[in-house]
Amino acid sequence: MKKVERINTIMRYINNRSHFTISEIMQEFNISRSTAIRDIREIEAMGMPLVAEVGRDGGYSVMHNSVLPEVRFTDNEVKALFIAFMATRNQQLPYLKSRQSLAEKLLGMLSEYQQDDLVLLNQLLLFEGTNPNNPDLLDLSDLPHPMLEKLIQILLSDSYLLITVKEEKVLKSYPIYLLHLYHEKSFWLIEGFDLKEERRRIFPVDNLTNVKPYQTKERLSKKKILDELSKQEDGINLVVELGPKAIAQFKKYHPFKVSISYTNPYQTTALLKTFININKPEELSEMTNWLLFLGEDIKVREVPEEVLEDLKERICIYCP
């Protein structure tokens, strides 16, 4: 990281903290003590009001009402932002309408040669879901479900929700504690704890017709909800060792709830442990397809018999 870029980053880092030490700066930015001290002195000389605190645990604090200088982006940061905008096209992301104003502001603050670079990138780079006949950064297509932004806005203040979902042409309401809002296989999904049935449930956002805070005096605390969920956790019935090729496939795609733990410092081998509900044919089929997607660089330690039979059937389809 260049010195100017590092100092700008340090200024933003310390401005967001009520207190910091030289050791924290050294560790966060991987610099020596002398370099950290020189950077802090330069930042003070630029006008940032820092107050030194004496004592064993002394350090620095930023005076209230301090003002940072104008934020400037490096060429690489501008390209990273621009490419991120391009890559989010047709992903059904929330606040998509704001992307247009963001892009216009980004382009407006750039020099002419930087704008030329971005125009060239926009012509050359194509991402999944991009229309090659109209690869326009400001094209607003594939908008998300209209309830998504409202849901996120409510979540910022309260995770206890009353959601109304359309199920087989019938509207049903569920009081839930929202655990996760996630995007998988081009769909937004709500993972929540049903406060009446006291169990985990998954709801597609596409089926959502209304959402509002769940106002009730008798709320289960978050701790009690997590304790109840831990009691209901299903036992692991799939254990798989992954080699480097399988890890590469895992990084390309994996189910939301599935994670791996690396088994060597070089992250070339890993262990996957999860639960497959064999009583749900759709989940069973999806997991079988995904195991085949991981390829041959896997070793199965433990697997339900039903999954093994399904794998054999799928493999035999390609047998001569």
C-alpha positions as CSV (number, residue, x, y, z in Angstrom):
1,M,0.0,0.0,0.0
2,K,1.4,3.4,-1.0
3,K,2.1,6.0,1.7
4,V,-0.6,8.4,0.6
5,E,-3.2,5.7,0.4
6,R,-2.2,4.2,3.8
7,I,-2.4,7.6,5.5
8,N,-5.9,8.3,4.1
9,T,-7.0,4.8,5.2
10,I,-5.5,5.4,8.7
11,M,-7.3,8.7,9.0
12,R,-10.7,7.0,8.3
13,Y,-9.8,4.2,10.7
14,I,-9.0,6.4,13.6
15,N,-11.9,8.8,12.9
16,N,-14.3,6.0,13.5
17,R,-12.9,5.2,16.9
18,S,-13.1,7.0,20.2
19,H,-9.6,5.7,21.2
20,F,-6.7,4.0,19.5
21,T,-3.0,3.1,20.2
22,I,0.1,2.9,18.2
23,S,0.2,-0.9,18.7
24,E,-3.3,-1.1,17.1
25,I,-2.2,0.9,14.1
26,M,0.9,-1.3,13.7
27,Q,-1.1,-4.5,13.8
28,E,-4.0,-3.2,11.6
29,F,-1.8,-1.9,8.8
30,N,1.2,-4.2,9.3
31,I,3.7,-1.4,9.7
32,S,6.6,-0.7,12.1
33,R,6.3,1.4,15.2
34,S,8.5,4.2,13.7
35,T,6.3,4.2,10.6
36,A,3.1,4.3,12.6
37,I,4.4,7.3,14.7
38,R,5.5,9.2,11.5
39,D,2.1,8.6,10.0
40,I,0.3,9.8,13.1
41,R,2.4,13.0,13.1
42,E,1.7,13.6,9.5
43,I,-2.0,13.2,10.1
44,E,-1.8,15.7,13.0
45,A,0.0,18.1,10.7
46,M,-2.8,17.8,8.2
47,G,-5.2,19.2,10.8
48,M,-6.8,16.2,12.3
49,P,-7.3,17.1,16.0
50,L,-5.7,14.2,18.0
51,V,-5.4,14.2,21.8
52,A,-2.5,12.1,23.3
53,E,-3.4,10.2,26.5
54,V,-0.7,9.4,29.0
55,G,-0.4,6.4,31.2
56,R,0.2,2.7,30.8
57,D,-2.8,2.2,28.6
58,G,-2.4,5.6,26.9
59,G,-2.9,6.2,23.3
60,Y,-4.8,8.8,21.2
61,S,-8.3,10.0,20.8
62,V,-10.0,12.2,18.2
63,M,-11.6,15.4,19.4
64,H,-15.3,15.6,18.8
65,N,-16.7,17.4,15.8
66,S,-13.5,16.7,13.9
67,V,-13.8,16.9,10.1
68,L,-12.0,14.5,7.7
69,P,-10.6,15.9,4.5
70,E,-12.4,15.1,1.3
71,V,-12.3,11.3,0.5
72,R,-10.3,10.6,-2.7
73,F,-10.2,7.2,-4.5
74,T,-7.2,5.7,-6.1
75,D,-7.4,4.4,-9.7
76,N,-7.7,0.8,-8.5
77,E,-10.4,1.7,-6.0
78,V,-12.4,3.4,-8.7
79,K,-12.2,0.4,-11.0
80,A,-13.1,-1.9,-8.1
81,L,-16.3,0.1,-7.4
82,F,-17.2,0.3,-11.1
83,I,-16.7,-3.4,-11.7
84,A,-18.8,-4.1,-8.6
85,F,-21.6,-2.1,-10.0
86,M,-21.3,-4.0,-13.3
87,A,-21.3,-7.4,-11.6
88,T,-24.5,-6.7,-9.6
89,R,-26.6,-6.3,-12.7
90,N,-29.5,-8.7,-12.8
91,Q,-28.9,-10.0,-9.3
92,Q,-32.2,-8.9,-7.8
93,L,-30.4,-6.8,-5.2
94,P,-32.1,-4.3,-2.9
95,Y,-31.8,-0.6,-3.4
96,L,-31.1,-1.2,-7.1
97,K,-32.6,2.2,-8.0
98,S,-29.9,3.9,-6.0
99,R,-27.2,2.3,-8.1
100,Q,-27.9,4.8,-10.9
101,S,-27.3,7.9,-8.7
102,L,-24.2,6.3,-7.2
103,A,-22.8,5.6,-10.6
104,E,-23.5,9.1,-11.8
105,K,-21.8,10.6,-8.7
106,L,-18.8,8.2,-9.2
107,L,-18.4,9.2,-12.8
108,G,-18.9,12.9,-12.0
109,M,-16.0,13.0,-9.6
110,L,-13.5,11.3,-11.9
111,S,-10.9,12.8,-14.3
112,E,-11.4,12.5,-18.0
113,Y,-8.8,9.7,-18.4
114,Q,-10.4,7.7,-15.6
115,Q,-13.8,8.0,-17.2
116,D,-12.2,6.7,-20.5
117,D,-10.9,3.7,-18.7
118,L,-14.3,2.9,-17.2
119,V,-16.0,3.3,-20.6
120,L,-13.6,0.8,-22.0
121,L,-14.1,-1.7,-19.2
122,N,-17.9,-1.4,-19.7
123,Q,-17.5,-2.4,-23.3
124,L,-15.2,-5.3,-22.7
125,L,-16.4,-6.9,-19.4
126,L,-19.5,-9.1,-19.4
127,F,-20.8,-10.8,-16.3
128,E,-23.4,-13.5,-15.8
129,G,-26.9,-12.1,-16.5
130,T,-25.6,-9.2,-18.6
131,N,-27.4,-8.4,-21.8
132,P,-24.5,-8.3,-24.4
133,N,-26.6,-6.2,-26.7
134,N,-27.0,-3.5,-24.0
135,P,-24.2,-3.8,-21.4
136,D,-25.1,-0.5,-19.8
137,L,-24.0,0.3,-16.3
138,L,-27.1,2.3,-15.5
139,D,-29.5,-0.2,-16.9
140,L,-32.1,-1.0,-14.2
141,S,-33.4,-4.5,-15.1
142,D,-34.4,-7.5,-13.0
143,L,-35.6,-5.5,-10.0
144,P,-36.0,-7.4,-6.7
145,H,-39.3,-8.2,-5.1
146,P,-40.9,-4.9,-4.0
147,M,-41.1,-6.1,-0.4
148,L,-37.3,-6.7,0.0
149,E,-36.3,-3.1,0.7
150,K,-39.2,-2.6,3.1
151,L,-38.1,-5.8,4.9
152,I,-34.5,-4.6,5.2
153,Q,-35.6,-1.2,6.4
154,I,-37.7,-2.7,9.2
155,L,-34.9,-5.2,10.1
156,L,-32.6,-2.3,10.9
157,S,-34.8,-1.4,13.9
158,D,-36.4,-4.8,14.9
159,S,-35.8,-8.5,14.1
160,Y,-39.2,-9.5,15.6
161,L,-41.5,-9.5,12.6
162,L,-45.1,-10.4,11.6
163,I,-44.9,-11.5,8.0
164,T,-47.8,-12.4,5.7
165,V,-47.0,-15.0,3.1
166,K,-49.0,-16.3,0.1
167,E,-49.2,-20.1,0.3
168,E,-51.2,-21.9,-2.3
169,K,-53.4,-18.8,-2.9
170,V,-54.0,-18.4,0.8
171,L,-52.6,-15.6,2.9
172,K,-51.0,-16.8,6.2
173,S,-49.3,-14.7,8.9
174,Y,-46.3,-15.8,11.0
175,P,-44.7,-14.1,13.9
176,I,-41.0,-14.7,13.5
177,Y,-37.6,-13.7,14.8
178,L,-35.5,-13.2,11.7
179,L,-32.2,-15.1,11.8
180,H,-30.9,-14.4,8.2
181,L,-32.0,-12.8,5.0
182,Y,-30.0,-14.5,2.2
183,H,-29.7,-14.9,-1.5
184,E,-29.4,-18.4,-2.9
185,K,-30.0,-19.8,-6.5
186,S,-31.4,-16.4,-7.6
187,F,-33.9,-16.3,-4.8
188,W,-34.1,-14.2,-1.6
189,L,-35.0,-16.3,1.4
190,I,-35.9,-15.5,5.0
191,E,-34.6,-17.9,7.7
192,G,-36.6,-17.2,10.8
193,F,-37.6,-18.7,14.2
194,D,-41.4,-19.2,14.3
195,L,-42.4,-17.7,17.6
196,K,-45.6,-19.7,17.8
197,E,-44.4,-23.1,16.7
198,E,-40.9,-22.5,18.2
199,R,-39.0,-23.9,15.3
200,R,-36.9,-22.8,12.4
201,R,-38.7,-22.0,9.1
202,I,-37.7,-20.8,5.6
203,F,-39.9,-18.3,3.6
204,P,-39.3,-17.2,0.0
205,V,-39.3,-13.4,-0.1
206,D,-41.2,-13.7,-3.5
207,N,-44.2,-15.0,-1.5
208,L,-44.2,-12.1,0.9
209,T,-47.2,-9.8,0.8
210,N,-46.7,-7.8,3.9
211,V,-44.2,-7.3,6.8
212,K,-44.3,-5.2,10.0
213,P,-42.8,-5.2,13.4
214,Y,-44.3,-7.8,15.7
215,Q,-45.5,-5.8,18.7
216,T,-46.0,-7.9,21.8
217,K,-45.0,-7.5,25.4
218,E,-44.1,-11.2,25.9
219,R,-41.2,-11.7,23.6
220,L,-38.8,-14.6,23.7
221,S,-35.3,-13.2,24.2
222,K,-32.7,-13.8,21.5
223,K,-30.7,-16.0,23.9
224,K,-33.7,-18.2,24.5
225,I,-34.4,-18.5,20.8
226,L,-30.8,-19.5,20.1
227,D,-30.9,-22.0,23.0
228,E,-34.0,-23.6,21.6
229,L,-32.5,-23.8,18.1
230,S,-29.4,-25.4,19.4
231,K,-31.6,-28.1,21.0
232,Q,-33.3,-28.7,17.7
233,E,-30.1,-28.9,15.7
234,D,-30.1,-32.0,13.5
235,G,-27.2,-34.5,13.9
236,I,-24.5,-34.5,11.3
237,N,-24.9,-37.4,8.8
238,L,-22.6,-36.3,6.0
239,V,-18.9,-36.0,6.4
240,V,-16.7,-35.5,3.4
241,E,-13.0,-34.8,2.9
242,L,-12.2,-32.3,0.1
243,G,-9.0,-32.0,-1.9
244,P,-7.8,-28.8,-3.7
245,K,-10.0,-29.4,-6.8
246,A,-13.1,-30.0,-4.7
247,I,-12.3,-26.9,-2.6
248,A,-12.2,-24.8,-5.8
249,Q,-15.6,-26.2,-6.8
250,F,-16.9,-25.5,-3.3
251,K,-15.9,-21.8,-3.6
252,K,-17.7,-21.5,-6.9
253,Y,-21.0,-22.6,-5.3
254,H,-22.2,-24.2,-2.1
255,P,-25.5,-24.2,-0.2
256,F,-26.0,-21.3,2.2
257,K,-25.8,-23.4,5.4
258,V,-22.9,-25.6,4.4
259,S,-19.3,-24.6,5.4
260,I,-15.9,-26.3,5.4
261,S,-13.0,-26.3,7.9
262,Y,-9.5,-26.5,6.4
263,T,-7.3,-29.3,7.7
264,N,-3.9,-27.9,6.8
265,P,-2.2,-24.5,6.9
266,Y,-2.1,-24.3,3.1
267,Q,-5.9,-24.7,2.8
268,T,-5.5,-27.4,0.2
269,T,-7.6,-30.0,2.2
270,A,-10.8,-29.5,4.1
271,L,-13.5,-31.3,6.0
272,L,-17.2,-30.8,5.3
273,K,-19.8,-31.7,7.9
274,T,-23.5,-31.2,7.5
275,F,-27.0,-32.7,7.8
276,I,-29.2,-34.0,4.9
277,N,-32.8,-34.4,5.6
278,I,-33.5,-37.7,3.8
279,N,-37.2,-37.3,4.4
280,K,-37.3,-34.3,2.0
281,P,-36.8,-35.7,-1.6
282,E,-36.1,-32.2,-3.0
283,E,-33.3,-31.6,-0.5
284,L,-31.9,-35.1,-1.0
285,S,-31.8,-34.5,-4.8
286,E,-30.2,-31.1,-4.5
287,M,-27.5,-32.4,-2.2
288,T,-26.7,-35.3,-4.5
289,N,-26.4,-33.0,-7.4
290,W,-24.1,-30.8,-5.5
291,L,-21.8,-33.7,-4.4
292,L,-21.5,-34.6,-8.0
293,F,-20.7,-31.0,-8.8
294,L,-17.8,-31.1,-6.3
295,G,-16.2,-33.8,-8.6
296,E,-13.9,-36.7,-7.9
297,D,-11.5,-35.0,-5.5
298,I,-13.6,-36.0,-2.4
299,K,-13.5,-38.8,0.1
300,V,-16.8,-39.7,1.8
301,R,-16.4,-40.6,5.5
302,E,-20.1,-40.8,6.4
303,V,-23.2,-40.6,4.2
304,P,-26.8,-41.6,4.5
305,E,-27.7,-44.8,2.6
306,E,-30.3,-42.9,0.7
307,V,-27.8,-40.4,-0.6
308,L,-25.4,-43.2,-1.6
309,E,-28.1,-45.0,-3.6
310,D,-29.0,-41.8,-5.3
311,L,-25.4,-41.1,-6.2
312,K,-25.0,-44.6,-7.6
313,E,-28.1,-44.2,-9.8
314,R,-26.9,-40.8,-11.1
315,I,-23.5,-42.2,-11.9
316,C,-24.8,-45.2,-13.6
317,I,-26.7,-43.0,-16.0
318,Y,-23.3,-42.1,-17.5
319,C,-22.1,-45.7,-17.4
320,P,-21.4,-47.4,-20.9
